[in-house]
Amino acid sequence: MAQPMCPKCERKIFEIKELSPKNSKWKYNFVQCATCGCVVGVVDYYNLGALIHRLASKMNIDLEAD
Ligand SMILES: [Zn+2]
């Protein structure tokens, strides 16, 4: 299976960097090459899946039920 590779330096180790872009009210997690910092993706700062499960749990909602 192919491994993700930095398009700039061709290394294969990535890291998350928390950042608020200029003129943004929100923080994001940038996925970047751990060697050269080339950004290969941006994801929400909050893990929405985890937040939904926590909220459902507090509201006693079983998300697995049909
Ligand atoms: Zn790189």
PDB file of the backbone (N, CA, C, O) and the ligand in Angstrom, with CONECT records:
HET     ZN  A 101       1
ATOM      1  N   MET A   1       0.845  -1.187   0.000  1.00  0.00           N
ATOM      2  CA  MET A   1       0.000   0.000   0.000  1.00  0.00           C
ATOM      3  C   MET A   1       0.887   1.245   0.000  1.00  0.00           C
ATOM      4  O   MET A   1       1.891   1.311   0.710  1.00  0.00           O
ATOM      5  N   ALA A   2       0.506   2.204  -0.789  1.00  0.00           N
ATOM      6  CA  ALA A   2       1.275   3.453  -0.860  1.00  0.00           C
ATOM      7  C   ALA A   2       1.161   4.223   0.458  1.00  0.00           C
ATOM      8  O   ALA A   2       0.142   4.158   1.147  1.00  0.00           O
ATOM      9  N   GLN A   3       2.212   4.941   0.786  1.00  0.00           N
ATOM     10  CA  GLN A   3       2.210   5.761   2.000  1.00  0.00           C
ATOM     11  C   GLN A   3       2.098   7.227   1.606  1.00  0.00           C
ATOM     12  O   GLN A   3       2.667   7.645   0.597  1.00  0.00           O
ATOM     13  N   PRO A   4       1.364   8.017   2.401  1.00  0.00           N
ATOM     14  CA  PRO A   4       1.298   9.448   2.118  1.00  0.00           C
ATOM     15  C   PRO A   4       2.711  10.044   2.113  1.00  0.00           C
ATOM     16  O   PRO A   4       3.560   9.687   2.929  1.00  0.00           O
ATOM     17  N   MET A   5       2.932  10.966   1.162  1.00  0.00           N
ATOM     18  CA  MET A   5       4.258  11.548   0.997  1.00  0.00           C
ATOM     19  C   MET A   5       4.133  13.056   0.793  1.00  0.00           C
ATOM     20  O   MET A   5       3.232  13.524   0.097  1.00  0.00           O
ATOM     21  N   CYS A   6       5.023  13.791   1.391  1.00  0.00           N
ATOM     22  CA  CYS A   6       5.027  15.247   1.222  1.00  0.00           C
ATOM     23  C   CYS A   6       5.276  15.581  -0.250  1.00  0.00           C
ATOM     24  O   CYS A   6       6.229  15.074  -0.842  1.00  0.00           O
ATOM     25  N   PRO A   7       4.427  16.431  -0.851  1.00  0.00           N
ATOM     26  CA  PRO A   7       4.615  16.780  -2.266  1.00  0.00           C
ATOM     27  C   PRO A   7       5.833  17.670  -2.507  1.00  0.00           C
ATOM     28  O   PRO A   7       6.252  17.855  -3.650  1.00  0.00           O
ATOM     29  N   LYS A   8       6.397  18.218  -1.438  1.00  0.00           N
ATOM     30  CA  LYS A   8       7.528  19.134  -1.611  1.00  0.00           C
ATOM     31  C   LYS A   8       8.875  18.433  -1.382  1.00  0.00           C
ATOM     32  O   LYS A   8       9.772  18.523  -2.220  1.00  0.00           O
ATOM     33  N   CYS A   9       9.014  17.737  -0.248  1.00  0.00           N
ATOM     34  CA  CYS A   9      10.316  17.144   0.082  1.00  0.00           C
ATOM     35  C   CYS A   9      10.311  15.612   0.037  1.00  0.00           C
ATOM     36  O   CYS A   9      11.354  14.978   0.195  1.00  0.00           O
ATOM     37  N   GLU A  10       9.130  15.025  -0.181  1.00  0.00           N
ATOM     38  CA  GLU A  10       8.962  13.579  -0.330  1.00  0.00           C
ATOM     39  C   GLU A  10       9.230  12.765   0.939  1.00  0.00           C
ATOM     40  O   GLU A  10       9.447  11.556   0.862  1.00  0.00           O
ATOM     41  N   ARG A  11       9.218  13.414   2.096  1.00  0.00           N
ATOM     42  CA  ARG A  11       9.315  12.681   3.360  1.00  0.00           C
ATOM     43  C   ARG A  11       7.938  12.142   3.712  1.00  0.00           C
ATOM     44  O   ARG A  11       6.940  12.534   3.108  1.00  0.00           O
ATOM     45  N   LYS A  12       7.884  11.236   4.697  1.00  0.00           N
ATOM     46  CA  LYS A  12       6.621  10.535   4.980  1.00  0.00           C
ATOM     47  C   LYS A  12       6.146  10.671   6.427  1.00  0.00           C
ATOM     48  O   LYS A  12       5.357   9.849   6.893  1.00  0.00           O
ATOM     49  N   ILE A  13       6.605  11.674   7.129  1.00  0.00           N
ATOM     50  CA  ILE A  13       6.158  11.891   8.508  1.00  0.00           C
ATOM     51  C   ILE A  13       5.420  13.223   8.580  1.00  0.00           C
ATOM     52  O   ILE A  13       5.923  14.257   8.141  1.00  0.00           O
ATOM     53  N   PHE A  14       4.217  13.171   9.145  1.00  0.00           N
ATOM     54  CA  PHE A  14       3.370  14.363   9.225  1.00  0.00           C
ATOM     55  C   PHE A  14       3.046  14.676  10.681  1.00  0.00           C
ATOM     56  O   PHE A  14       3.162  13.823  11.560  1.00  0.00           O
ATOM     57  N   GLU A  15       2.641  15.908  10.911  1.00  0.00           N
ATOM     58  CA  GLU A  15       2.282  16.338  12.259  1.00  0.00           C
ATOM     59  C   GLU A  15       1.106  17.301  12.188  1.00  0.00           C
ATOM     60  O   GLU A  15       0.781  17.837  11.128  1.00  0.00           O
ATOM     61  N   ILE A  16       0.478  17.508  13.337  1.00  0.00           N
ATOM     62  CA  ILE A  16      -0.636  18.449  13.451  1.00  0.00           C
ATOM     63  C   ILE A  16      -0.111  19.748  14.041  1.00  0.00           C
ATOM     64  O   ILE A  16       0.654  19.733  15.006  1.00  0.00           O
ATOM     65  N   LYS A  17      -0.520  20.868  13.463  1.00  0.00           N
ATOM     66  CA  LYS A  17      -0.182  22.171  14.028  1.00  0.00           C
ATOM     67  C   LYS A  17      -1.470  22.972  14.183  1.00  0.00           C
ATOM     68  O   LYS A  17      -2.207  23.191  13.221  1.00  0.00           O
ATOM     69  N   GLU A  18      -1.722  23.404  15.422  1.00  0.00           N
ATOM     70  CA  GLU A  18      -2.909  24.200  15.731  1.00  0.00           C
ATOM     71  C   GLU A  18      -2.651  25.636  15.298  1.00  0.00           C
ATOM     72  O   GLU A  18      -1.614  26.213  15.626  1.00  0.00           O
ATOM     73  N   LEU A  19      -3.607  26.218  14.551  1.00  0.00           N
ATOM     74  CA  LEU A  19      -3.379  27.560  14.023  1.00  0.00           C
ATOM     75  C   LEU A  19      -4.700  28.288  13.803  1.00  0.00           C
ATOM     76  O   LEU A  19      -5.690  27.680  13.394  1.00  0.00           O
ATOM     77  N   SER A  20      -4.712  29.592  14.075  1.00  0.00           N
ATOM     78  CA  SER A  20      -5.844  30.456  13.711  1.00  0.00           C
ATOM     79  C   SER A  20      -5.406  31.312  12.542  1.00  0.00           C
ATOM     80  O   SER A  20      -4.607  32.231  12.722  1.00  0.00           O
ATOM     81  N   PRO A  21      -5.913  31.034  11.335  1.00  0.00           N
ATOM     82  CA  PRO A  21      -5.508  31.837  10.183  1.00  0.00           C
ATOM     83  C   PRO A  21      -5.893  33.306  10.373  1.00  0.00           C
ATOM     84  O   PRO A  21      -6.832  33.613  11.108  1.00  0.00           O
ATOM     85  N   LYS A  22      -5.184  34.194   9.722  1.00  0.00           N
ATOM     86  CA  LYS A  22      -5.465  35.624   9.786  1.00  0.00           C
ATOM     87  C   LYS A  22      -6.926  35.861   9.387  1.00  0.00           C
ATOM     88  O   LYS A  22      -7.424  35.242   8.447  1.00  0.00           O
ATOM     89  N   ASN A  23      -7.592  36.738  10.091  1.00  0.00           N
ATOM     90  CA  ASN A  23      -9.002  37.104   9.861  1.00  0.00           C
ATOM     91  C   ASN A  23      -9.985  35.956  10.125  1.00  0.00           C
ATOM     92  O   ASN A  23     -11.122  36.004   9.657  1.00  0.00           O
ATOM     93  N   SER A  24      -9.569  34.945  10.857  1.00  0.00           N
ATOM     94  CA  SER A  24     -10.457  33.845  11.202  1.00  0.00           C
ATOM     95  C   SER A  24     -10.758  33.891  12.694  1.00  0.00           C
ATOM     96  O   SER A  24      -9.890  34.219  13.503  1.00  0.00           O
ATOM     97  N   LYS A  25     -11.998  33.557  13.049  1.00  0.00           N
ATOM     98  CA  LYS A  25     -12.363  33.490  14.464  1.00  0.00           C
ATOM     99  C   LYS A  25     -12.060  32.112  15.033  1.00  0.00           C
ATOM    100  O   LYS A  25     -12.125  31.923  16.248  1.00  0.00           O
ATOM    101  N   TRP A  26     -11.733  31.151  14.184  1.00  0.00           N
ATOM    102  CA  TRP A  26     -11.643  29.767  14.612  1.00  0.00           C
ATOM    103  C   TRP A  26     -10.230  29.216  14.514  1.00  0.00           C
ATOM    104  O   TRP A  26      -9.414  29.658  13.705  1.00  0.00           O
ATOM    105  N   LYS A  27      -9.975  28.238  15.366  1.00  0.00           N
ATOM    106  CA  LYS A  27      -8.709  27.508  15.295  1.00  0.00           C
ATOM    107  C   LYS A  27      -8.918  26.297  14.390  1.00  0.00           C
ATOM    108  O   LYS A  27     -10.017  25.748  14.310  1.00  0.00           O
ATOM    109  N   TYR A  28      -7.864  25.897  13.722  1.00  0.00           N
ATOM    110  CA  TYR A  28      -7.883  24.702  12.878  1.00  0.00           C
ATOM    111  C   TYR A  28      -6.650  23.868  13.174  1.00  0.00           C
ATOM    112  O   TYR A  28      -5.666  24.365  13.722  1.00  0.00           O
ATOM    113  N   ASN A  29      -6.712  22.607  12.809  1.00  0.00           N
ATOM    114  CA  ASN A  29      -5.540  21.750  12.875  1.00  0.00           C
ATOM    115  C   ASN A  29      -5.007  21.578  11.465  1.00  0.00           C
ATOM    116  O   ASN A  29      -5.675  21.008  10.602  1.00  0.00           O
ATOM    117  N   PHE A  30      -3.809  22.070  11.237  1.00  0.00           N
ATOM    118  CA  PHE A  30      -3.157  21.910   9.943  1.00  0.00           C
ATOM    119  C   PHE A  30      -2.339  20.629   9.973  1.00  0.00           C
ATOM    120  O   PHE A  30      -1.569  20.401  10.906  1.00  0.00           O
ATOM    121  N   VAL A  31      -2.502  19.797   8.955  1.00  0.00           N
ATOM    122  CA  VAL A  31      -1.686  18.597   8.819  1.00  0.00           C
ATOM    123  C   VAL A  31      -0.516  18.999   7.929  1.00  0.00           C
ATOM    124  O   VAL A  31      -0.697  19.376   6.771  1.00  0.00           O
ATOM    125  N   GLN A  32       0.675  18.913   8.487  1.00  0.00           N
ATOM    126  CA  GLN A  32       1.834  19.379   7.740  1.00  0.00           C
ATOM    127  C   GLN A  32       2.973  18.385   7.797  1.00  0.00           C
ATOM    128  O   GLN A  32       3.050  17.547   8.696  1.00  0.00           O
ATOM    129  N   CYS A  33       3.848  18.493   6.825  1.00  0.00           N
ATOM    130  CA  CYS A  33       5.060  17.666   6.794  1.00  0.00           C
ATOM    131  C   CYS A  33       5.890  18.011   8.027  1.00  0.00           C
ATOM    132  O   CYS A  33       6.125  19.183   8.318  1.00  0.00           O
ATOM    133  N   ALA A  34       6.329  16.990   8.743  1.00  0.00           N
ATOM    134  CA  ALA A  34       7.116  17.222   9.961  1.00  0.00           C
ATOM    135  C   ALA A  34       8.514  17.729   9.640  1.00  0.00           C
ATOM    136  O   ALA A  34       9.201  18.241  10.524  1.00  0.00           O
ATOM    137  N   THR A  35       8.944  17.598   8.399  1.00  0.00           N
ATOM    138  CA  THR A  35      10.294  18.032   8.026  1.00  0.00           C
ATOM    139  C   THR A  35      10.310  19.456   7.487  1.00  0.00           C
ATOM    140  O   THR A  35      11.064  20.295   7.981  1.00  0.00           O
ATOM    141  N   CYS A  36       9.485  19.739   6.476  1.00  0.00           N
ATOM    142  CA  CYS A  36       9.570  21.049   5.818  1.00  0.00           C
ATOM    143  C   CYS A  36       8.373  21.964   6.117  1.00  0.00           C
ATOM    144  O   CYS A  36       8.408  23.146   5.775  1.00  0.00           O
ATOM    145  N   GLY A  37       7.319  21.439   6.745  1.00  0.00           N
ATOM    146  CA  GLY A  37       6.164  22.266   7.112  1.00  0.00           C
ATOM    147  C   GLY A  37       5.149  22.449   6.008  1.00  0.00           C
ATOM    148  O   GLY A  37       4.182  23.188   6.191  1.00  0.00           O
ATOM    149  N   CYS A  38       5.330  21.808   4.870  1.00  0.00           N
ATOM    150  CA  CYS A  38       4.356  21.912   3.769  1.00  0.00           C
ATOM    151  C   CYS A  38       2.988  21.420   4.265  1.00  0.00           C
ATOM    152  O   CYS A  38       2.877  20.307   4.779  1.00  0.00           O
ATOM    153  N   VAL A  39       1.963  22.239   4.114  1.00  0.00           N
ATOM    154  CA  VAL A  39       0.622  21.879   4.576  1.00  0.00           C
ATOM    155  C   VAL A  39      -0.046  20.990   3.535  1.00  0.00           C
ATOM    156  O   VAL A  39      -0.116  21.341   2.357  1.00  0.00           O
ATOM    157  N   VAL A  40      -0.534  19.840   3.981  1.00  0.00           N
ATOM    158  CA  VAL A  40      -1.193  18.900   3.061  1.00  0.00           C
ATOM    159  C   VAL A  40      -2.675  18.738   3.378  1.00  0.00           C
ATOM    160  O   VAL A  40      -3.390  18.060   2.640  1.00  0.00           O
ATOM    161  N   GLY A  41      -3.144  19.345   4.459  1.00  0.00           N
ATOM    162  CA  GLY A  41      -4.556  19.254   4.788  1.00  0.00           C
ATOM    163  C   GLY A  41      -4.889  20.118   5.985  1.00  0.00           C
ATOM    164  O   GLY A  41      -4.015  20.482   6.771  1.00  0.00           O
ATOM    165  N   VAL A  42      -6.171  20.442   6.112  1.00  0.00           N
ATOM    166  CA  VAL A  42      -6.656  21.231   7.244  1.00  0.00           C
ATOM    167  C   VAL A  42      -7.930  20.570   7.748  1.00  0.00           C
ATOM    168  O   VAL A  42      -8.830  20.259   6.966  1.00  0.00           O
ATOM    169  N   VAL A  43      -8.002  20.355   9.063  1.00  0.00           N
ATOM    170  CA  VAL A  43      -9.194  19.741   9.652  1.00  0.00           C
ATOM    171  C   VAL A  43      -9.691  20.623  10.792  1.00  0.00           C
ATOM    172  O   VAL A  43      -8.949  21.441  11.335  1.00  0.00           O
ATOM    173  N   ASP A  44     -10.959  20.438  11.141  1.00  0.00           N
ATOM    174  CA  ASP A  44     -11.525  21.202  12.247  1.00  0.00           C
ATOM    175  C   ASP A  44     -10.721  20.991  13.522  1.00  0.00           C
ATOM    176  O   ASP A  44     -10.186  19.907  13.756  1.00  0.00           O
ATOM    177  N   TYR A  45     -10.639  22.021  14.334  1.00  0.00           N
ATOM    178  CA  TYR A  45      -9.936  21.918  15.609  1.00  0.00           C
ATOM    179  C   TYR A  45     -10.646  20.937  16.533  1.00  0.00           C
ATOM    180  O   TYR A  45     -10.012  20.129  17.210  1.00  0.00           O
ATOM    181  N   TYR A  46     -11.975  21.024  16.547  1.00  0.00           N
ATOM    182  CA  TYR A  46     -12.751  20.124  17.396  1.00  0.00           C
ATOM    183  C   TYR A  46     -13.062  18.845  16.635  1.00  0.00           C
ATOM    184  O   TYR A  46     -13.370  18.884  15.444  1.00  0.00           O
ATOM    185  N   ASN A  47     -12.981  17.717  17.320  1.00  0.00           N
ATOM    186  CA  ASN A  47     -13.342  16.442  16.714  1.00  0.00           C
ATOM    187  C   ASN A  47     -14.856  16.324  16.797  1.00  0.00           C
ATOM    188  O   ASN A  47     -15.396  15.970  17.846  1.00  0.00           O
ATOM    189  N   LEU A  48     -15.547  16.619  15.696  1.00  0.00           N
ATOM    190  CA  LEU A  48     -17.007  16.665  15.717  1.00  0.00           C
ATOM    191  C   LEU A  48     -17.626  15.323  16.097  1.00  0.00           C
ATOM    192  O   LEU A  48     -18.640  15.297  16.794  1.00  0.00           O
ATOM    193  N   GLY A  49     -17.052  14.231  15.666  1.00  0.00           N
ATOM    194  CA  GLY A  49     -17.567  12.910  16.034  1.00  0.00           C
ATOM    195  C   GLY A  49     -17.567  12.715  17.537  1.00  0.00           C
ATOM    196  O   GLY A  49     -18.553  12.250  18.108  1.00  0.00           O
ATOM    197  N   ALA A  50     -16.465  13.067  18.178  1.00  0.00           N
ATOM    198  CA  ALA A  50     -16.368  12.921  19.634  1.00  0.00           C
ATOM    199  C   ALA A  50     -17.361  13.843  20.336  1.00  0.00           C
ATOM    200  O   ALA A  50     -17.980  13.451  21.325  1.00  0.00           O
ATOM    201  N   LEU A  51     -17.517  15.073  19.827  1.00  0.00           N
ATOM    202  CA  LEU A  51     -18.469  16.010  20.436  1.00  0.00           C
ATOM    203  C   LEU A  51     -19.897  15.490  20.329  1.00  0.00           C
ATOM    204  O   LEU A  51     -20.668  15.600  21.283  1.00  0.00           O
ATOM    205  N   ILE A  52     -20.260  14.923  19.174  1.00  0.00           N
ATOM    206  CA  ILE A  52     -21.611  14.387  18.982  1.00  0.00           C
ATOM    207  C   ILE A  52     -21.857  13.228  19.945  1.00  0.00           C
ATOM    208  O   ILE A  52     -22.936  13.137  20.530  1.00  0.00           O
ATOM    209  N   HIS A  53     -20.888  12.353  20.117  1.00  0.00           N
ATOM    210  CA  HIS A  53     -21.064  11.224  21.036  1.00  0.00           C
ATOM    211  C   HIS A  53     -21.199  11.703  22.484  1.00  0.00           C
ATOM    212  O   HIS A  53     -22.004  11.165  23.244  1.00  0.00           O
ATOM    213  N   ARG A  54     -20.401  12.723  22.869  1.00  0.00           N
ATOM    214  CA  ARG A  54     -20.520  13.263  24.234  1.00  0.00           C
ATOM    215  C   ARG A  54     -21.883  13.903  24.448  1.00  0.00           C
ATOM    216  O   ARG A  54     -22.511  13.699  25.487  1.00  0.00           O
ATOM    217  N   LEU A  55     -22.345  14.679  23.467  1.00  0.00           N
ATOM    218  CA  LEU A  55     -23.650  15.324  23.572  1.00  0.00           C
ATOM    219  C   LEU A  55     -24.764  14.288  23.649  1.00  0.00           C
ATOM    220  O   LEU A  55     -25.673  14.409  24.471  1.00  0.00           O
ATOM    221  N   ALA A  56     -24.696  13.269  22.795  1.00  0.00           N
ATOM    222  CA  ALA A  56     -25.717  12.207  22.811  1.00  0.00           C
ATOM    223  C   ALA A  56     -25.724  11.505  24.160  1.00  0.00           C
ATOM    224  O   ALA A  56     -26.787  11.199  24.699  1.00  0.00           O
ATOM    225  N   SER A  57     -24.544  11.252  24.702  1.00  0.00           N
ATOM    226  CA  SER A  57     -24.449  10.580  26.003  1.00  0.00           C
ATOM    227  C   SER A  57     -25.117  11.420  27.094  1.00  0.00           C
ATOM    228  O   SER A  57     -25.854  10.886  27.922  1.00  0.00           O
ATOM    229  N   LYS A  58     -24.866  12.717  27.098  1.00  0.00           N
ATOM    230  CA  LYS A  58     -25.465  13.596  28.111  1.00  0.00           C
ATOM    231  C   LYS A  58     -26.978  13.704  27.951  1.00  0.00           C
ATOM    232  O   LYS A  58     -27.689  13.972  28.919  1.00  0.00           O
ATOM    233  N   MET A  59     -27.475  13.492  26.719  1.00  0.00           N
ATOM    234  CA  MET A  59     -28.914  13.564  26.474  1.00  0.00           C
ATOM    235  C   MET A  59     -29.559  12.178  26.515  1.00  0.00           C
ATOM    236  O   MET A  59     -30.735  12.017  26.187  1.00  0.00           O
ATOM    237  N   ASN A  60     -28.767  11.176  26.925  1.00  0.00           N
ATOM    238  CA  ASN A  60     -29.246   9.795  26.992  1.00  0.00           C
ATOM    239  C   ASN A  60     -29.794   9.304  25.647  1.00  0.00           C
ATOM    240  O   ASN A  60     -30.814   8.616  25.599  1.00  0.00           O
ATOM    241  N   ILE A  61     -29.125   9.656  24.586  1.00  0.00           N
ATOM    242  CA  ILE A  61     -29.506   9.196  23.248  1.00  0.00           C
ATOM    243  C   ILE A  61     -28.528   8.109  22.832  1.00  0.00           C
ATOM    244  O   ILE A  61     -27.312   8.294  22.875  1.00  0.00           O
ATOM    245  N   ASP A  62     -29.096   6.948  22.421  1.00  0.00           N
ATOM    246  CA  ASP A  62     -28.262   5.848  21.946  1.00  0.00           C
ATOM    247  C   ASP A  62     -28.096   5.998  20.441  1.00  0.00           C
ATOM    248  O   ASP A  62     -29.042   5.744  19.695  1.00  0.00           O
ATOM    249  N   LEU A  63     -26.926   6.402  19.978  1.00  0.00           N
ATOM    250  CA  LEU A  63     -26.702   6.623  18.572  1.00  0.00           C
ATOM    251  C   LEU A  63     -26.660   5.318  17.777  1.00  0.00           C
ATOM    252  O   LEU A  63     -26.805   5.336  16.555  1.00  0.00           O
ATOM    253  N   GLU A  64     -26.466   4.200  18.449  1.00  0.00           N
ATOM    254  CA  GLU A  64     -26.395   2.897  17.767  1.00  0.00           C
ATOM    255  C   GLU A  64     -27.783   2.280  17.551  1.00  0.00           C
ATOM    256  O   GLU A  64     -27.932   1.351  16.758  1.00  0.00           O
ATOM    257  N   ALA A  65     -28.789   2.792  18.251  1.00  0.00           N
ATOM    258  CA  ALA A  65     -30.148   2.235  18.124  1.00  0.00           C
ATOM    259  C   ALA A  65     -30.741   2.618  16.773  1.00  0.00           C
ATOM    260  O   ALA A  65     -30.450   3.687  16.236  1.00  0.00           O
ATOM    261  N   ASP A  66     -31.569   1.741  16.237  1.00  0.00           N
ATOM    262  CA  ASP A  66     -32.214   2.009  14.944  1.00  0.00           C
ATOM    263  C   ASP A  66     -33.401   2.945  15.095  1.00  0.00           C
ATOM    264  O   ASP A  66     -34.056   3.274  14.106  1.00  0.00           O
TER     265      ASP A  66
HETATM  266 ZN    ZN A 101       8.057  18.073   3.350  1.00  0.00          ZN2+
END
